[in-house]
Amino acid sequence: MPPRHFLPLLLLFCLLPAFATAAKEKPPLRVGIAGTAPFINGDTTGIAIDIWREIAGEMAQPYLITRFASEHEALAALEAGEVDAVVGPVTISSDRAERFGLTQPYCRASLSILSRSDEFDLWGRIQPFFSKRLLYATGVFVFILACVGTLLWLAERKDNEQFPTSPARGIGNGMWCAISTMTTTGYGDIAPVTLAGRIIAGAWMVISFLFATSMVAGIASTLTLTGMNRNVIDNADQFGGKKIAVLQDSPAAEFVLEHSGKPVPEPDLEACYAALKNRQVEAVLFDRPQLLFFAQQKHDGEISVSDAHYLPEGYGFAFRPGSPLLKPVDVELLRMKENGAVDKILENWLGPMGIK
């Protein structure tokens, strides 16, 4: 065979590895993104995009991003076959589970409260001492003193003139003896002389020592807390009659009404923040991850996000029903949760409170 006949065969042999590599390469996935910070921050960063990038990298899955103005538009494009997946804060619900293939949640969201941290005024500092809990404790303490005073009077009334036979005066003197014993003042004007009275007094000394220690610690704790700043509103039970900023057309408005508050619609979170700072509202009720991100960006020590969570929901990724990618993506998402990669991304965007 002439040498020139070998040239096409040699060229074909050299190109075979390239053809094999091309055959193995996956076609790029059309990914629609929608949402706002911290989930979608531009086209290249955000909680959802950072998690998706790691998953796609582990799966060696190339993809092309298309930006949509809203989550609704992105899901409509997914139904129409214009994209293969939607990445963002896609709320997982039963209705959507019937229409799409949804992953497990990569982030747990809920409504939470952004409030001012105001300093205590004079009434705020003394108010804890008039709380129902403290009044109840005081009532219990007086009752215990009355019991101890009665026992001392019963033991001493026949042999000790310091405890008159009259119940009112005798029990009163017994309570005085119990108080002076408890406080270790020890005036000595009233003291038990009988064996039974001394046993009662001795037992009361031990009990009152422990009781006094706990009481003093509680009072010190109350004084310390009243010297610190406090959140104007910590939970929904405090909404009664107060103005609470919410986003327009948000389900948070109905939640505020259910808790006897007055919802004040605002166009965006920045407007809610301005109303809070200007004391036009007492708090802001909104999506917790976005509140945490917003507060972190503001670096404002006079506002804080409460620990309270309401109406929890999960955010995941959406695929077309029956998509072969759904299970592999779920598996990779599980691996990222197990090795802490998801928590690391959440903490990077939301701070330590983002993984609670």
C-alpha positions in Angstrom: 0.0 0.0 0.0 1.4 3.4 -1.0 2.5 5.6 2.0 0.0 8.3 1.1 -2.8 5.8 2.0 -1.5 5.6 5.5 -1.8 9.4 6.1 -5.6 9.4 6.6 -5.4 6.4 8.9 -2.6 8.0 10.9 -4.6 11.2 11.3 -7.7 9.3 12.3 -5.7 7.4 14.9 -4.3 10.7 16.4 -7.8 12.2 16.6 -9.4 9.3 18.4 -8.5 10.5 22.0 -10.0 13.9 21.2 -13.2 12.3 19.9 -13.4 10.1 23.0 -12.9 13.1 25.3 -15.6 15.1 23.5 -18.0 12.2 23.7 -17.5 12.0 27.5 -18.0 15.8 28.1 -21.4 16.6 29.5 -23.5 19.2 27.8 -23.8 22.4 29.8 -26.8 22.6 32.1 -29.1 25.7 31.6 -29.4 27.1 35.1 -31.9 29.9 35.9 -31.1 32.0 39.0 -33.5 34.4 40.8 -33.5 36.0 44.2 -31.7 38.7 46.2 -28.8 38.8 48.6 -27.6 36.9 50.5 -28.9 34.0 48.3 -28.2 35.6 44.9 -25.7 38.4 45.0 -25.0 39.4 41.4 -24.5 36.5 39.1 -21.5 34.8 40.7 -21.9 34.8 44.4 -24.4 34.3 47.2 -25.5 31.4 49.4 -27.4 29.5 46.7 -24.7 30.1 44.0 -21.8 29.1 46.3 -23.5 25.8 47.2 -24.5 25.1 43.6 -21.0 25.8 42.4 -19.5 23.2 44.8 -22.1 20.6 43.8 -21.6 21.2 40.1 -17.8 21.0 40.6 -18.1 17.7 42.4 -20.3 16.3 39.6 -18.1 17.8 36.9 -21.3 19.3 35.5 -20.8 22.4 33.3 -23.6 25.0 33.3 -24.7 28.3 31.8 -26.5 30.9 34.0 -29.6 32.9 33.0 -30.8 35.6 35.3 -34.5 36.1 36.0 -36.2 39.0 37.6 -38.1 36.9 40.1 -38.5 33.4 41.4 -41.9 33.1 39.7 -40.4 33.9 36.3 -37.6 31.4 36.8 -40.0 28.6 37.7 -42.2 29.4 34.7 -39.2 29.1 32.4 -38.4 25.8 34.1 -41.9 24.5 33.3 -41.6 25.8 29.7 -38.3 23.9 29.3 -36.3 27.0 28.8 -33.9 26.1 31.6 -33.0 22.8 33.3 -32.8 23.9 36.9 -33.5 26.9 39.1 -31.0 27.9 41.7 -31.9 30.4 44.4 -34.1 30.6 47.5 -36.8 28.3 46.0 -39.4 27.8 48.8 -40.2 24.1 49.2 -43.9 23.5 49.4 -46.4 20.8 48.6 -47.8 22.7 45.6 -44.3 23.0 44.1 -43.4 19.4 44.9 -46.3 18.4 42.6 -45.0 20.6 39.7 -41.2 20.3 40.1 -38.4 18.0 41.3 -37.2 19.7 44.5 -34.0 19.0 46.4 -33.9 18.7 50.1 -33.4 22.2 51.8 -30.0 23.6 51.9 -31.2 26.4 54.2 -33.9 26.6 56.8 -35.7 30.0 56.8 -38.4 31.6 58.9 -39.8 34.9 59.9 -37.8 36.7 62.5 -37.7 40.1 64.2 -35.2 43.0 63.7 -35.5 45.4 66.6 -33.7 48.3 68.3 -31.5 47.7 71.3 -32.4 50.7 73.5 -30.9 51.6 76.9 -33.1 51.2 79.9 -34.7 54.3 81.3 -35.4 54.7 85.1 -38.6 52.7 84.9 -37.0 50.1 82.8 -34.4 49.5 85.4 -36.8 49.2 88.3 -39.6 47.4 86.4 -38.1 43.9 86.9 -38.5 44.4 90.7 -42.3 44.7 90.2 -42.7 41.8 87.9 -45.2 39.1 88.6 -42.4 36.5 89.1 -40.7 38.6 91.7 -44.0 39.4 93.5 -44.8 35.7 93.5 -41.4 34.8 94.9 -41.8 37.5 97.6 -45.2 36.0 98.5 -43.7 32.5 98.8 -40.9 33.9 101.0 -43.4 35.6 103.4 -45.4 32.4 103.6 -42.2 30.5 104.5 -41.3 33.0 107.2 -44.8 32.7 108.6 -44.4 28.9 108.7 -41.1 29.2 110.5 -42.4 31.9 112.9 -45.4 29.7 113.7 -43.2 26.7 114.5 -40.9 28.8 116.7 -43.9 30.2 118.6 -45.5 26.7 119.1 -42.1 25.4 120.5 -41.4 28.4 122.7 -44.7 29.9 123.8 -44.9 27.9 127.2 -41.3 28.4 128.3 -40.1 31.6 126.7 -41.7 35.0 127.6 -40.2 36.4 124.4 -43.0 34.5 122.5 -46.3 35.7 123.9 -49.2 33.3 124.0 -51.2 35.6 121.7 -50.9 34.0 118.2 -50.6 37.4 116.4 -47.8 38.7 118.6 -46.2 35.3 119.1 -46.0 34.4 115.4 -44.9 38.0 114.6 -42.0 37.6 117.1 -41.2 34.2 115.5 -41.0 35.8 112.1 -38.7 38.5 113.4 -36.5 35.9 114.9 -36.4 34.0 111.6 -35.5 37.1 109.6 -32.7 38.2 112.0 -31.4 34.6 111.9 -31.6 34.5 108.1 -29.7 37.7 107.7 -27.2 36.7 110.4 -27.9 40.0 112.1 -28.4 38.3 115.5 -29.8 41.2 117.6 -30.3 38.7 120.5 -33.5 40.3 121.6 -35.5 37.2 120.6 -33.9 33.7 120.8 -35.2 30.2 121.3 -34.5 28.5 124.7 -36.1 25.1 124.3 -34.6 22.1 122.6 -37.4 22.0 120.0 -37.0 25.7 119.3 -33.2 25.5 118.8 -33.6 22.5 116.5 -36.1 24.5 114.4 -33.8 27.6 114.4 -30.8 25.5 113.5 -32.5 23.9 110.6 -33.7 27.3 109.5 -30.1 28.7 109.6 -29.0 26.0 107.1 -32.0 26.4 104.8 -31.9 30.2 104.9 -28.2 30.3 104.1 -28.8 28.4 100.9 -32.0 30.4 100.2 -30.3 33.8 100.8 -27.4 32.9 98.5 -29.8 32.1 95.6 -31.9 35.2 96.3 -28.8 37.5 96.3 -27.5 36.0 93.1 -30.9 36.5 91.5 -31.0 40.2 92.5 -27.4 40.7 91.3 -28.3 39.1 88.0 -31.4 41.4 87.6 -29.3 44.5 88.4 -26.7 43.4 85.8 -29.3 42.8 83.1 -31.0 46.1 83.7 -27.7 47.8 83.3 -27.4 46.4 79.7 -29.2 47.4 76.6 -32.4 45.5 75.7 -34.3 44.7 72.6 -37.5 46.7 72.3 -39.3 43.6 70.9 -37.9 40.1 71.4 -40.9 37.9 70.3 -44.3 38.1 68.7 -46.1 38.1 72.0 -44.9 41.7 72.4 -46.6 42.9 69.2 -49.8 44.0 70.8 -50.7 47.5 69.8 -47.3 48.2 68.3 -46.3 49.2 64.8 -44.3 46.5 63.0 -42.7 47.2 59.6 -43.3 44.5 56.9 -42.7 44.3 53.2 -45.6 45.1 50.9 -47.7 42.0 50.0 -45.7 39.9 52.5 -47.4 37.2 54.5 -45.7 38.8 57.5 -48.5 41.4 57.6 -51.1 38.7 58.4 -48.8 37.3 61.1 -48.5 40.7 62.7 -52.3 41.1 62.7 -52.8 37.7 64.2 -50.6 38.8 67.1 -52.5 42.1 67.6 -49.8 44.2 66.1 -50.2 47.0 63.5 -48.4 46.1 60.2 -46.7 49.0 58.4 -46.0 48.1 54.8 -42.7 49.3 53.3 -41.3 48.9 49.7 -38.1 47.3 50.8 -35.9 46.3 53.7 -33.9 49.5 53.6 -37.2 51.5 54.1 -38.1 49.2 57.0 -34.7 49.9 58.6 -35.1 53.7 58.2 -38.6 53.5 59.8 -37.1 51.5 62.7 -34.2 54.0 63.2 -36.6 56.9 63.1 -38.8 55.2 65.7 -41.8 55.2 63.4 -42.0 51.4 64.1 -40.9 49.2 67.0 -39.6 46.3 64.9 -39.2 44.7 61.5 -40.7 41.3 60.7 -39.0 39.6 57.7 -37.2 36.5 56.4 -34.5 35.6 59.0 -31.5 34.9 56.7 -32.0 38.2 54.9 -32.4 40.1 58.3 -29.1 38.5 59.5 -27.3 39.4 56.3 -28.7 43.0 56.4 -27.8 43.5 60.0 -24.3 42.2 59.3 -23.8 44.6 56.4 -25.1 47.6 58.5 -22.6 47.2 61.4 -25.2 48.9 63.6 -24.8 48.1 67.2 -28.2 49.6 68.0 -30.1 46.9 66.1 -30.2 43.1 66.5 -32.1 40.1 65.2 -33.9 38.1 67.9 -33.6 34.4 68.4 -37.4 33.9 67.8 -38.4 31.9 64.7 -41.8 31.8 63.1 -43.4 30.0 60.1 -40.4 27.9 59.2 -39.8 26.8 55.6 -36.9 25.4 53.6 -35.1 26.7 50.5 -33.9 24.3 47.9 -33.1 23.9 44.1 -35.8 23.0 41.5 -35.6 20.7 38.5 -38.1 19.5 36.0 -40.1 16.4 37.2 -38.1 13.2 36.6 -34.8 15.0 36.0 -31.9 12.5 36.3 -29.9 15.2 38.0 -32.2 15.5 41.1 -30.8 12.5 43.0 -27.0 13.2 42.3 -27.5 16.8 43.4 -29.3 15.6 46.5 -26.5 13.2 47.3 -23.8 15.9 46.9 -25.9 18.3 49.0 -26.0 15.7 51.8 -22.2 15.3 51.6 -21.8 19.0 51.9 -24.0 19.0 55.0 -22.1 16.1 56.6 -18.7 17.6 56.1 -19.8 21.1 57.2 -19.4 22.8 53.9 -23.0 24.1 53.9 -22.6 25.5 57.5 -19.4 27.2 56.5 -21.1 29.0 53.5 -24.1 30.0 55.7 -21.8 31.4 58.4 -19.8 33.3 55.9 -22.9 35.1 54.6 -25.0 35.3 57.8 -22.6 35.1 60.7 -22.7 32.6 63.6 -26.5 33.1 64.1 -27.0 31.8 60.5 -26.3 28.2 61.5 -28.5 28.1 64.6 
